[in-house]
Amino acid sequence: MNRILYFGLLAETTGTTEERLEASPATVAGLRAELLRRHPALQGLSFRIAVDRQLVDETAALPPDAEVALLPPFAGG
């Protein structure tokens, strides 16, 4: 079961800061598709995905029981 954490605008858009997925997709791309299906309001929003505190790309494997964070764009400086 994956733990999904939402931050900033993404938490506001989904109405939650955390949820759990019983069945995990095999890849980050599959996870993104599942989350967009569950939360259509995320469509068109830009966000990065971190798995176990590391930013990953869409082709990365999604291990079972991973902690996944959806991160909105942020300004640095």
Backbone bond lengths (Angstrom), bond angles and torsions (degrees), N, CA, C in turn:
res aa  C-N    CA-C-N  psi(-1)  N-CA   C-N-CA  omega(-1)  CA-C   N-CA-C  phi
1 M - - - 1.449 - - 1.523 108.34 -
2 N 1.332 116.07 125.65 1.452 120.50 179.10 1.524 110.76 -90.92
3 R 1.320 115.52 140.41 1.460 122.67 174.67 1.526 106.79 -97.13
4 I 1.334 116.58 121.95 1.455 122.54 -178.10 1.519 108.46 -108.06
5 L 1.330 116.73 125.76 1.464 122.59 179.68 1.523 109.13 -112.91
6 Y 1.325 116.44 134.00 1.463 122.71 179.00 1.523 109.10 -113.28
7 F 1.324 116.32 138.78 1.459 121.30 -178.71 1.526 110.94 -125.92
8 G 1.342 115.59 152.09 1.459 122.72 173.20 1.513 113.53 56.26
9 L 1.325 115.61 -132.50 1.455 122.45 -178.44 1.523 111.80 -58.02
10 L 1.324 117.53 -31.26 1.463 120.23 -179.49 1.522 111.25 -67.95
11 A 1.327 117.15 -37.01 1.467 120.72 175.46 1.529 110.10 -66.86
12 E 1.323 116.39 -41.54 1.462 120.08 178.01 1.529 110.90 -63.50
13 T 1.314 117.01 -41.24 1.457 121.86 -177.34 1.523 111.85 -68.09
14 T 1.329 117.56 -40.92 1.466 120.65 -178.50 1.520 112.62 -85.33
15 G 1.333 116.94 -18.26 1.458 120.57 -178.27 1.516 113.66 78.43
16 T 1.339 116.33 15.91 1.461 120.36 179.45 1.523 109.65 -149.94
17 T 1.315 115.78 156.32 1.465 119.88 174.99 1.525 111.36 -102.99
18 E 1.335 116.24 -12.47 1.468 119.51 -176.65 1.521 110.56 -158.30
19 E 1.330 115.05 144.60 1.457 121.35 170.19 1.517 108.41 -151.75
20 R 1.305 116.11 168.14 1.469 121.34 179.00 1.514 109.39 -123.40
21 L 1.331 116.12 141.25 1.456 122.26 176.31 1.515 108.39 -106.25
22 E 1.308 116.26 123.89 1.472 120.79 178.90 1.527 110.63 -66.15
23 A 1.330 116.50 -51.10 1.464 121.44 -179.27 1.521 108.63 -105.22
24 S 1.311 116.43 125.84 1.461 121.28 -176.91 1.517 110.91 -95.14
25 P 1.337 117.43 132.80 1.458 119.46 169.61 1.531 109.29 -64.44
26 A 1.309 117.20 160.74 1.468 121.39 -176.62 1.524 112.93 -76.03
27 T 1.333 116.56 -28.03 1.468 120.09 -175.90 1.523 110.54 -129.71
28 V 1.313 114.75 167.24 1.457 120.85 176.42 1.531 110.05 -64.36
29 A 1.324 117.91 -36.97 1.467 120.58 177.47 1.529 110.21 -61.17
30 G 1.319 116.94 -41.78 1.461 120.66 177.18 1.519 111.54 -64.51
31 L 1.314 116.29 -38.23 1.466 120.55 177.25 1.524 110.24 -64.17
32 R 1.320 116.70 -46.36 1.470 120.24 179.81 1.535 109.27 -57.91
33 A 1.325 117.54 -44.91 1.469 121.04 179.75 1.530 110.70 -60.90
34 E 1.317 117.53 -42.41 1.463 121.44 179.27 1.526 111.26 -65.09
35 L 1.317 117.31 -42.06 1.461 120.22 -179.98 1.526 111.67 -68.03
36 L 1.327 117.70 -36.11 1.461 120.63 176.23 1.528 110.86 -68.21
37 R 1.333 117.00 -32.59 1.457 120.81 175.77 1.526 110.20 -67.02
38 R 1.331 116.41 -43.76 1.469 121.45 -179.72 1.524 112.74 -70.34
39 H 1.320 115.71 -35.99 1.471 121.54 -175.32 1.536 109.32 -127.70
40 P 1.332 117.75 77.75 1.470 120.22 -177.37 1.533 113.75 -56.23
41 A 1.325 117.56 -23.74 1.470 120.40 179.60 1.532 111.96 -65.06
42 L 1.332 117.81 -16.04 1.467 120.86 177.65 1.529 112.30 -75.52
43 Q 1.341 116.76 -17.29 1.467 120.78 179.23 1.524 109.18 -53.88
44 G 1.295 116.16 133.45 1.459 120.83 177.00 1.520 114.88 84.43
45 L 1.330 117.69 -10.05 1.470 119.98 177.21 1.522 109.14 -87.74
46 S 1.297 115.85 142.58 1.456 121.57 178.33 1.528 109.11 -90.09
47 F 1.334 116.51 130.23 1.457 119.91 174.99 1.520 110.26 -157.59
48 R 1.313 114.61 153.17 1.471 122.08 175.80 1.511 108.28 -103.70
49 I 1.317 115.30 158.94 1.457 121.08 179.34 1.523 108.72 -119.63
50 A 1.314 115.26 131.11 1.466 121.92 174.43 1.530 107.59 -113.89
51 V 1.315 115.94 136.58 1.459 122.16 177.02 1.522 107.31 -116.39
52 D 1.309 114.87 122.58 1.461 120.91 -177.17 1.530 111.43 49.22
53 R 1.339 114.07 46.32 1.475 124.46 173.99 1.524 115.01 70.96
54 Q 1.335 117.21 19.11 1.466 120.24 176.35 1.519 108.56 -126.85
55 L 1.341 116.54 129.18 1.455 119.50 175.84 1.516 109.30 -63.60
56 V 1.326 116.34 136.21 1.463 121.01 -177.24 1.530 109.11 -131.60
57 D 1.336 115.47 163.98 1.457 119.07 175.01 1.526 109.20 -97.24
58 E 1.310 115.63 177.57 1.468 121.87 -173.74 1.528 113.62 -64.54
59 T 1.325 117.62 -24.21 1.468 119.99 -176.75 1.529 113.22 -86.03
60 A 1.311 117.24 -6.53 1.471 120.76 -176.97 1.527 110.97 -63.72
61 A 1.324 114.83 142.84 1.460 120.44 175.01 1.524 109.35 -70.85
62 L 1.317 115.62 149.30 1.455 121.17 179.73 1.524 108.25 -111.21
63 P 1.343 117.40 103.46 1.456 119.20 -178.05 1.524 111.69 -69.38
64 P 1.342 116.59 151.81 1.462 118.65 175.33 1.533 109.62 -61.97
65 D 1.297 116.57 147.69 1.462 123.00 177.86 1.531 113.63 64.29
66 A 1.326 117.43 23.78 1.468 120.57 177.72 1.522 110.30 -76.68
67 E 1.322 115.18 151.36 1.458 121.12 169.77 1.525 106.61 -95.10
68 V 1.325 115.89 121.91 1.457 122.09 -175.74 1.524 108.52 -115.78
69 A 1.317 116.24 130.54 1.466 120.55 177.95 1.519 109.04 -117.60
70 L 1.335 116.37 132.18 1.455 122.45 173.34 1.515 107.07 -98.55
71 L 1.327 115.53 119.21 1.460 121.67 -171.77 1.529 110.02 -115.23
72 P 1.322 117.30 121.87 1.463 120.12 176.13 1.524 109.22 -73.51
73 P 1.334 116.69 165.57 1.466 118.57 175.14 1.524 109.53 -60.36
74 F 1.303 115.87 146.12 1.458 119.81 177.95 1.513 108.95 -140.24
75 A 1.299 115.26 152.32 1.468 121.41 179.82 1.510 108.63 -93.60
76 G 1.296 115.30 141.69 1.464 120.09 177.37 1.520 109.18 -114.16
77 G 1.298 113.82 175.56 1.446 113.33 175.68 1.478 113.70 157.36
